[in-house]
Amino acid sequence: MRQLPTAAQARPGIDPRIRKRRIEVARMEGRRRLRVLLAVAGAFLAISAAVAFLHSPAARVHRVVLEGAVHTPLGAVEQASGLEAHPLMVDLDTAAVARRVRALPWVATASVRRDWPSTVVVRLTERRPVAQAPARGGGWVLVDRGGRVLARGARPWPSQPELAGLAPAPGPGGRVLGASAQLDLAARLPGWLRPQVRQVGRGPQGLELGLGLPARVELGDSSQLGAKFSALATLLAQAPQPGGTYDLTVPSAPALTR
């Protein structure tokens, strides 16, 4: 009886070149999967290492650099901002830190940035004093143009005019109220006149300056201040004797009465 061929014998043979190519493709696919797996594992390890570092003591705030400050000490900035507690750099809310720093008496603007791995840079612009006022409980305070109280001292500052006729001022960080016109006038005093001004206040004719001659300068409202200061300079230069009342409410018709 004739014997039938087996399934293996019936199947036609595969070309060796095709078999070799298939093996190469399978190996290449295996290597590609291995590279992907290694890349994923490497990324996971890198992320894990970065997270571990960001939450380690090495990534806490260890140094604060203060720029632009003249009257604001570094210790006050660290305490007000909470940076003295050495928070994690990654958790630092720079906007909140800047907001807390701006609450300090002298600070007008503040910006905060991270300098990795452990430094925070705080950049300030400070307010400019324009006048002084008697303080509650004694002493004197410096005040900026907006009425912000900047500092307190036992004695008056010789270079700043006094805000006259006001209630005693609060301490640093508070505000002087009801003196916006006087403060604006104090801020606009020309350089040649400021050293001579002892007081800035209000009188029957409006805004007034008290000079150390002694003399009183009546300015009226805050309009035409440039012309009024020019007229005052002319009167002071022409007066044979200093002192009296200088009426500059109409700068084109200044008057001096003794």
C-alpha positions as CSV (number, residue, x, y, z in Angstrom):
1,M,0.0,0.0,0.0
2,R,1.2,3.5,-0.8
3,Q,2.1,5.6,2.3
4,L,0.7,9.2,2.3
5,P,3.2,12.1,3.2
6,T,3.1,13.6,6.6
7,A,2.0,17.3,7.3
8,A,5.7,18.3,7.7
9,Q,6.6,16.6,4.5
10,A,3.6,18.1,2.7
11,R,4.5,21.7,3.7
12,P,6.8,23.3,1.2
13,G,10.2,24.4,2.5
14,I,10.9,28.1,3.5
15,D,13.6,29.9,1.7
16,P,16.6,30.3,4.1
17,R,16.9,33.9,3.2
18,I,13.3,34.6,4.3
19,R,13.8,32.6,7.5
20,K,16.9,34.6,8.3
21,R,15.1,37.9,7.6
22,R,12.2,36.9,9.9
23,I,14.6,36.1,12.7
24,E,16.4,39.5,12.2
25,V,13.0,41.3,12.3
26,A,12.0,39.5,15.5
27,R,15.3,40.4,17.1
28,M,15.0,44.0,16.1
29,E,11.5,44.2,17.6
30,G,12.8,42.6,20.8
31,R,15.6,45.2,21.0
32,R,13.1,48.0,20.4
33,R,10.8,46.9,23.2
34,L,13.8,46.6,25.5
35,R,14.9,50.2,24.6
36,V,11.4,51.5,25.3
37,L,11.3,49.6,28.6
38,L,14.7,50.9,29.6
39,A,13.7,54.5,28.6
40,V,10.5,54.3,30.7
41,A,12.4,52.9,33.7
42,G,15.1,55.6,33.3
43,A,12.4,58.3,33.2
44,F,10.7,56.9,36.2
45,L,14.0,56.8,38.2
46,A,14.8,60.3,37.1
47,I,11.4,61.6,38.2
48,S,11.7,59.8,41.5
49,A,15.1,61.2,42.1
50,A,14.0,64.7,41.3
51,V,10.9,64.4,43.6
52,A,13.1,63.1,46.3
53,F,15.6,65.9,45.9
54,L,12.9,68.6,45.8
55,H,11.6,67.4,49.2
56,S,15.0,66.9,50.7
57,P,16.8,69.3,53.1
58,A,19.2,70.3,50.3
59,A,16.3,72.0,48.4
60,R,15.1,74.1,51.3
61,V,15.6,77.9,51.5
62,H,19.0,78.3,53.0
63,R,20.0,81.8,51.8
64,V,18.0,85.0,51.2
65,V,19.6,87.8,49.0
66,L,18.1,91.2,49.6
67,E,18.5,93.8,46.8
68,G,17.6,97.5,46.7
69,A,17.1,97.9,50.5
70,V,18.5,100.8,52.4
71,H,16.2,101.1,55.5
72,T,14.8,97.6,55.5
73,P,17.0,95.0,57.2
74,L,17.3,91.4,56.0
75,G,16.1,90.0,59.2
76,A,12.8,91.9,59.0
77,V,12.3,90.6,55.4
78,E,13.0,87.0,56.5
79,Q,10.7,87.2,59.4
80,A,7.8,89.0,57.6
81,S,8.0,86.6,54.6
82,G,8.3,83.4,56.5
83,L,11.6,82.5,54.8
84,E,13.4,82.2,58.2
85,A,11.5,78.9,58.6
86,H,13.5,77.5,55.6
87,P,10.5,76.3,53.5
88,L,11.0,73.9,50.6
89,M,11.9,75.8,47.4
90,V,9.3,73.8,45.4
91,D,6.5,74.9,47.9
92,L,7.5,78.6,47.8
93,D,4.7,80.9,46.8
94,T,6.7,83.9,45.5
95,A,3.6,86.1,45.1
96,A,2.6,85.5,48.7
97,V,6.1,86.2,49.9
98,A,6.3,89.5,47.9
99,R,2.9,90.5,49.4
100,R,4.0,89.9,52.9
101,V,7.3,91.9,52.3
102,R,5.3,94.8,50.9
103,A,3.6,95.1,54.3
104,L,6.9,96.3,55.8
105,P,6.8,100.0,56.5
106,W,9.5,101.2,54.1
107,V,8.7,98.8,51.2
108,A,6.9,100.2,48.2
109,T,7.3,97.3,45.8
110,A,8.8,93.8,46.1
111,S,9.6,91.0,43.7
112,V,10.7,87.5,44.6
113,R,12.5,84.8,42.5
114,R,14.0,81.4,43.2
115,D,17.7,80.9,42.5
116,W,18.0,77.1,42.7
117,P,18.9,75.0,44.5
118,S,18.4,76.9,47.8
119,T,18.5,80.7,47.4
120,V,15.7,83.2,47.2
121,V,16.3,86.7,45.8
122,V,14.1,89.6,47.1
123,R,14.2,92.9,45.2
124,L,12.8,96.0,46.9
125,T,12.1,99.6,46.0
126,E,11.6,101.7,49.1
127,R,9.3,104.6,49.9
128,R,10.7,108.2,50.1
129,P,9.9,110.3,53.2
130,V,8.6,113.8,52.5
131,A,7.6,115.0,56.0
132,Q,7.5,114.1,59.7
133,A,4.8,114.4,62.4
134,P,4.5,114.1,66.2
135,A,3.9,110.5,67.2
136,R,1.4,109.0,69.6
137,G,3.0,108.6,73.0
138,G,5.9,110.9,72.1
139,G,8.6,111.1,69.6
140,W,8.4,111.6,65.8
141,V,7.6,109.6,62.7
142,L,8.6,109.9,59.1
143,V,5.8,109.9,56.5
144,D,5.8,109.3,52.8
145,R,3.7,111.1,50.1
146,G,0.9,108.6,50.6
147,G,0.7,109.1,54.3
148,R,2.5,105.8,55.2
149,V,4.4,106.0,58.4
150,L,7.9,104.7,57.7
151,A,10.0,105.0,60.9
152,R,9.9,106.4,64.5
153,G,12.5,108.4,66.4
154,A,12.9,110.1,69.7
155,R,13.9,113.4,68.1
156,P,12.7,115.2,65.0
157,W,14.6,114.8,61.7
158,P,16.4,118.1,60.8
159,S,15.9,117.5,57.0
160,Q,12.1,117.0,57.0
161,P,9.3,119.6,57.4
162,E,6.6,119.0,60.1
163,L,3.0,118.3,59.3
164,A,1.3,120.9,61.4
165,G,-2.2,120.8,62.9
166,L,-2.7,117.0,62.9
167,A,-3.5,114.5,65.5
168,P,-0.5,112.4,66.7
169,A,0.5,109.8,64.1
170,P,0.5,106.0,64.6
171,G,3.6,103.9,64.5
172,P,5.5,102.5,61.5
173,G,3.2,100.8,59.0
174,G,0.2,102.9,59.9
175,R,-1.1,105.9,58.0
176,V,-1.6,109.6,58.6
177,L,-5.1,110.6,57.6
178,G,-6.5,113.9,56.5
179,A,-3.2,115.4,55.3
180,S,-3.1,114.4,51.6
181,A,-2.8,118.0,50.4
182,Q,-0.1,118.8,52.9
183,L,1.9,115.7,51.9
184,D,1.5,116.4,48.2
185,L,2.9,119.9,48.9
186,A,5.8,118.6,51.0
187,A,6.7,116.2,48.2
188,R,6.7,119.0,45.6
189,L,8.9,121.4,47.5
190,P,11.9,122.4,45.3
191,G,15.4,121.5,46.5
192,W,16.4,125.1,47.3
193,L,13.3,125.6,49.4
194,R,13.0,122.3,51.4
195,P,15.9,123.1,53.8
196,Q,14.1,126.3,54.8
197,V,10.7,124.8,55.4
198,R,9.9,124.0,59.1
199,Q,6.2,123.3,58.8
200,V,3.6,122.4,56.2
201,G,0.0,123.0,57.2
202,R,-3.3,124.7,56.5
203,G,-4.4,128.2,57.4
204,P,-7.3,130.6,56.6
205,Q,-6.0,131.1,53.1
206,G,-5.4,127.4,52.4
207,L,-2.0,125.7,52.3
208,E,0.8,127.3,54.3
209,L,4.5,126.9,54.8
210,G,6.3,127.9,57.9
211,L,9.9,129.0,57.2
212,G,12.7,129.2,59.7
213,L,13.2,133.0,59.2
214,P,10.6,133.1,60.8
215,A,8.1,133.6,58.1
216,R,4.7,132.3,56.9
217,V,4.0,131.5,53.3
218,E,0.4,131.5,52.2
219,L,-0.1,129.4,49.0
220,G,-3.9,129.0,48.8
221,D,-4.6,125.8,46.8
222,S,-2.1,123.5,45.2
223,S,-2.4,125.0,41.7
224,Q,0.4,126.9,40.0
225,L,2.9,125.8,42.6
226,G,5.9,126.3,40.2
227,A,4.9,130.0,39.7
228,K,4.3,130.4,43.4
229,F,7.7,129.0,44.4
230,S,9.4,131.3,41.8
231,A,7.5,134.3,43.2
232,L,8.7,133.3,46.7
233,A,12.3,133.1,45.5
234,T,12.0,136.6,44.1
235,L,10.5,138.0,47.3
236,L,13.1,136.3,49.5
237,A,15.9,137.7,47.4
238,Q,14.5,141.3,47.3
239,A,13.4,141.5,51.0
240,P,15.8,143.8,53.0
241,Q,14.9,141.9,56.1
242,P,13.7,138.3,56.3
243,G,10.4,137.4,57.9
244,G,6.8,138.3,57.7
245,T,3.9,136.8,55.7
246,Y,4.3,136.1,52.0
247,D,1.0,136.0,50.2
248,L,1.3,133.9,47.1
249,T,-2.3,132.9,46.6
250,V,-2.1,134.9,43.3
251,P,1.4,134.2,42.1
252,S,1.3,137.1,39.5
253,A,0.6,139.5,42.4
254,P,2.7,138.3,45.4
255,A,2.7,140.4,48.5
256,L,4.7,140.7,51.7
257,T,3.4,142.0,55.0
258,R,5.4,142.3,58.2
